[in-house]
Each structure stands twice: as C-alpha cells, then as structure tokens.
Amino acid sequence: MKRRSTLAGFLALGVSCLFLAALGWPQASRPPIKHPPGAYANVNGIKLWYETEGRGEPLVLVPGGPGDPHTVYHLFFSRLADRQRVIYFDEYGVGKSGRAQSKSDYSFARDVENLEGLRKSLGLARMNLLGQSYGGMVAQAYALKYPQSVERLILIDSFYSGEMWQANNDSANRAIQSQYPEVWTKLMQLRAMGERSNSPEHQELYESVPLGLFYFYDAAKATLLPDDPSTADVYFAIAGDDADFNVGGDIAKLDFRSDLRKLAMPMLVVAGRYDRISLPEWSVKFKTYAPQAEFVMMEDSGHFPWIEEPEKSLSVLREFLDKPVPAQSH
C-alpha cells in the first residue's frame, strides 16, 4: 500500500530516515543517507535500477508495495554488507527504473520474471532472497518457479494468499471505522457516490489517518518518515483499482499455501507482533503451510521489524544467513 495514497500507500512506505532513528541517531544530527553505487540492468526489454554494496553471497532485497521504492531497505541492510553482497533494486515503474506506457504492462508475473532477469543480468548463479510485504509474495512465487536459483529465502511480514491480503485490508478498515469514525463517515459517503480506492478524494482521506495506526508498535516512529512516496499507478494496476477495500487484480488470484511445503531451501519467516497490516493471526499459519521454515515473532515490532528492533533483527538475519545450506537443497 502506498504512503502517498491510502492503505495502498501504507503498505509501500519509503522509510529510510526511520532506520537512522532506530539505530540511535538523534533527529537533529542524522547523517545524510548515502546510496551505494548503482547502475541500470537491461532486463526483459526494460531498465531496472539497482544498487549494490559489500562482498560475499548475494542478498537480493525485493521491495514491497507493489510500487515501493528500494529505499525502504536503507540504511539498516548496510549492516549486512560485511558478509553479504547486498543488492537493492526498484521494480518496473518505480523509482529510477523504467516506466510503462500503459498500466496494463505492470503485473505480478512480470515482477517475478524481472527478478529472474535481474539475476541473469548480474551474473548470479544463486542468491539469498529477502522480500517484505508484497515483496515477500514475489519472493515466494520466484522460489517456487526457480528454486535452483535461491540459496535461502527470507519473508518478512508478508502474505501467502490474496485471501490473507483481503483479511488484513478488512482489519485495517475496521481500525479506521472504530478509531477515526469521522474519516470513515466521509469514506462511506464517497463510496456511496461510486468512488473507489484509486480516486484522489479517497486517497486524501486515507492520508489523514496516522500511519502509526497500522505499521508500528511505537506509533511515534511514523512521524520520522521522509517524503519518499511509492508509485500509486503500479499499486492499483497490480492490486486492483479498489485495492484498499476489495483486493483485486493479480493479488486476488495468488495462493501459495499448498505449495510452500515443497520448498527445499532454508526458509525464514519473520512477523511483527503489532503488525496491523500483516496480522499475526494469519502470519502464524506460515508454520502450517511451510513447516520446514524457521519462524520468528518480533515482539516489539509492527510491519518493519528492522526499524523497531534493529539489533534483534540483525541477530536473527545473521544467524540464519550464516548457517550452511544442506546439500539436498541445491
């Protein structure tokens, strides 16, 4: 969901300055964010912007959203660059990457194939793959289609089906209805006139609800978000034009539940106890659908555990990435 729009906006936050606060830098003395070296990769007839830092096994970070810029992962993941080659990228239509002539060119399947194209363009035989939120759905689909290219799979506050996405949308809207009834009344008036989630008026009302209601254990951290918006047209093209109420498009059709247990590579699932977008009620069911995976509940986090619990997140990720990969998973 996009920060500049709606719940749509909320799932796809650009939160780079939050890392600085979470890492202990006071607001007044925050150093500027320095992007690692970047370039364009020619992927399936388009250009994708990527940045890379560090040496070691490649760790590819799949952005959320859909439509979330890669900056959601700066600066925390630089801390892994001493042992990993950390690779950030912008999806098609986002950030510095190429944009489509028509919204119909944006699709979930294309995001999956662009990830494979990026792997080939960068000459990676295998990669550690990390996806958060929507990015975790892309990572799941990729791992199921191209298991030979995934060394390890990490999912953070993600979704395993369109049904789960819809349930979390419903929960978020109930929170607005109960805690911001004046906003809810106006939303219902708009919807009675036929307006859908992608209308500017609809998005403006969602913007009036503090992001801390949905994303953070410590709601105050939401005030540190920089003006780094996600791309609304990509979001609504892939999730449907009424995605904040009724998820549609490609997302509604997704369901990995029956296939996740087939994945043989080491797998880590991380969830935030206070995530009101990817609810623990649903997240814990990853244990059933992927019993082979490690599951970690971050007790003092919402949708972005590396922001709210950076030291624990670092420990969890390092421990998982440092474990040897069993031969049978190759």
N, C-alpha and C positions, 0 to 999 in steps of 0.2 A: 504494500500500500504506500501511496506517495505522501511525502511530508507536505508538499505544496497543495495537495488535493486530499481531502477526505481520509477515510480509513485507508483508501488506496494510498494516500500519501503516507500513512502511518507505517505501513509495512516496509517501506522503502526509504528509510531515513538516511540522510548524509550526516554522519555524526562524528566526524574526525576530531573536532575540538573536545568532545566528551572524553576521548582517550586521555588527553592531557590532564583533565580534571581527575579522572580515575587513577592516573598514575601519580597524582600527588602534586602537580604543578599548580600554584595559585593562579587565579584568573588573570591578575594584573601582570604576571611575569611569564605567561605562557610563551614558549619559543614558537616561531612560525613552523608550520608543517612543511617539511622538505620531501618532495616526491622523489623516489628513486628514479634512476634512468628509465626512460620509456621510449617506445617506438611503435610503429604500425606493423601489424601482421596481416598479410593478404590471406584471407580466409573465405573460401566458398564464394569468391567474386566480390567480397566486401573488405573493408579495412576495419580491424579491431585494434583499439589502443590497449597496450599492455605496459606494465612496469615491473621490473624485477630487481631484487636485491638479495645478497647473501650467496652462499655456496652450499652444496650438499644435495640431498634428494629434493626434487621439485615438489613444492607445495602450492597447488593452484587454488585460489580463492574465488569461488563462484558468487557473484553478487546476488542480493535478494531483489524484492520488488514484486513483479517484474518492473524494471525501469530504475533500479537503484544503482547509483554510481559506485565505482570501486572504492571510493574514499571512505566508505563505511568501515573498511578494514584498517585504515591508517589511524593511529600510529602503532597500535598495540602489536600487530603482527611483525613489525620490525624486530621485536624481541626474539623471534624465532630464526632470524636470519643468520645467527651464528652457527646453526646446524642444518638449516634448510635453504634451498633456493626459493624464496617466496615470490610468487607471481600473482600480480593483481591485473585485472582487465575490466574494461567496460563492455557490456553486452551491446549487440547491434541496436542502434538508435539511442544510445545512452552516452553521456559524457563526450569524450573526444572521438568515439567510434563513429563509423559511417551511419547515415540515416537513410531510411527507406523513402521512396516516392509515395508509397501507399501504406496505410496502416495494416492492410491485409498481408503485407510482407513480414510482419512481426508474428512469430509463433513460438510455442513451446518447443516443438520439434526442431525448429531452426536453431533455437538456443542450444539444444543438445548437440546438433551437428556442428555448430560453430565452435563448441568446446572441443570436439574431436579435431576440427580443422586447426584450431589454435595449437593443440598438442602436436600435430604433424608439422605445423609451421615452425614451432620452436624446437623440433627435433627431439622430443621427449619420448623415450621408449615406454616408460611407466611413470605415473605421478601419484603423489598423495593428493587427494581431492577433498576440499572442505567447502561445504555450502551451508549458508544460513538462511532460514526462512524460505522464500521462493527458490533461492539458490540451492537449498538442500533438495528440492524436488528435481531440479535439473541434474544435480549430482546423483540422485537415486536412479533416474532414468538412464543417465550415462553409464553408471556402473553396471546396470542390468544389460545394456546393449553392448558395452565394450569392456567387459570385466578384465580382459587381458591387459588393459592399459591402466588399471587402477591398482596401485600398491596398497593404499589404505584409504578408507572412506570415513569422513567425519561429517556428521549432521548436527547443526546447532539450531534449536528452536525452529524446527522445520515441520512439514506436513507430509503425510503419506497418502492423502487422497483429497479429491475435491470435496467429499463429504466432510472431512475434518476442517477444511478451509471454511466451508459454509457454517459449520457449528461455531467456529471461532468468530466469524462475522456476526452471527446472531448474538453471541455473548457480548461482543463489543457494543453492538447497538442497544442491548439491554442496559449496559452500563451508562450509555448516553441518556436513555429514557429515564433511568432512575436517578441519576446524579445531575443531569443537565436537562430537566424537563422543558425548560423554555426553548432550548435548541431543538429538542425532539418535536415539540409542537410545530415549530416552523418547518422542520423537515417533512412532517406529515402533510402540512399544507402544500408544500412544493410537490410532493409525490402525488397528492390528490389532483394536481394540475397536470400530471403526466411527466414531470421532471424525473430524470434518472441520475445515478451517481456521477456520471461524467459531465453533468451540466455545471457551469461556473457557479451558479447560485447554490447548488447542492454542495459543491466543494468548499465554498466560502463558509457555510455553516459548520462543516466538519473542522475547518481550520480554527474555529472559535473554541473548540474543546481542547484543553491542555493535553499534550502528548503523554504526560506522566500518568494519565489515567489508564493508558493501555500498555506502556512499554517498560516501565521502570519500577523496581522495588522502592528506590529513592526517587520520588517524582521530581524533586528539585533538580536532578541532573538534566532533565529535559530542557531546562532554561539555557543550557550551555550549547544547544545545537546551533551550528553555523548555518548560514544561508546557502545550503548545498542541496538543492531540491532534486528529486527524482523526476523521471520523464513520464508525464501523465498519459500521453498517447500510447506509449508502449504498454503501460499497465492495462489500460482499458481495452487495447487490441487483443491482449492475451487472456485477460481475466473476464472480459465482457463489459459492456457499457453500463451495467448496473451492478458492478462487482462489489460495491460496499454493502449492498443488501442481498443480492442474489448472484452468487458467483456463476459465471458462465464461460463462454469461450473455451479455450483449451483446458483451463484449470478444472472445470466441472467434470471433465471426462477422465481425469487422472485417478489411478488407484493402484498403488504398489503393494498393497497388503499381502496378497497371495504370493508375491514373487520375492519379497525381501529375504526370506529364509534361504533362498538359493544362492545368495551372495557368499562367496568363499573368502574374500579378502578380509583382513581385520577391519572391524567397523566400530566406531564410537558414536554414540548418540548423547547429546548434551541438551538439557532442558532447564529453563529458569522457573523456580517455584512460583514467582509472582508475575509470570508472563500472562498477560490478559489477551494476547493475540494467538499464540500457540499454547493453548491451555494444558496444564499438567494432566487434567482429567483425560485428555486424548493422548498427550505425549507419552505417558507411561505405557500405552498399548504398543509402543515400539518393542517393548520387552516380549510381547506375544508374537508379533509379526516378524521380528528379527531376533530370535532368542540367542543367536550366536554373538550378538553385539554387546559391547560394554555400554552400560547406561549410567550416566551421572546426572543427578539433580543438583543444580546450583541453588543453594538455599537462600541466598540473599541477592538474587538477580531477577530481572524481567527478561525481555526479549534479546538483550545484548549482554550476556554474562561477562565477556571480556572487558566491558566497560565498567560494570558494577563490582566484579570480583576479579580484577586483573591478575593478582598473584595466584589465586586458586586456578584460574583459567590457564595460566602459563604452566603451572604444575601438571594439570590434567593433560594438556596437549603435549607437553614434553614427554611425559611418561608413556603416552600412547605412541607417539611418533618414534620414540627410542626403542620400542620393542621390536625384536627381529620378526620378520614376516615368515610364517611357516612355508615350507617348500610347496605344499599341496595347494596353496592359494595362488601360485603362479600359473 
